[in-house]
């Protein structure tokens, strides 16, 4: 991300390509994760996985997170 910022801020390089590479790395990392890798509390693990979903439209709202955190 720092590289993408520098490329954008200083007009050097292709920041879009760098952001795409970072996004693809995150997707690959995310897809290899399971709830068991995060916490012994399955509800908390699932919530965290939802929060870091590469697709922003699939991430929960702050209200949803707050509600679920109070139930965990």
Helices and strands as residue ranges (DSSP letters): H 2-10, H 15-31, G 35-37, H 42-51, G 56-58, H 62-71
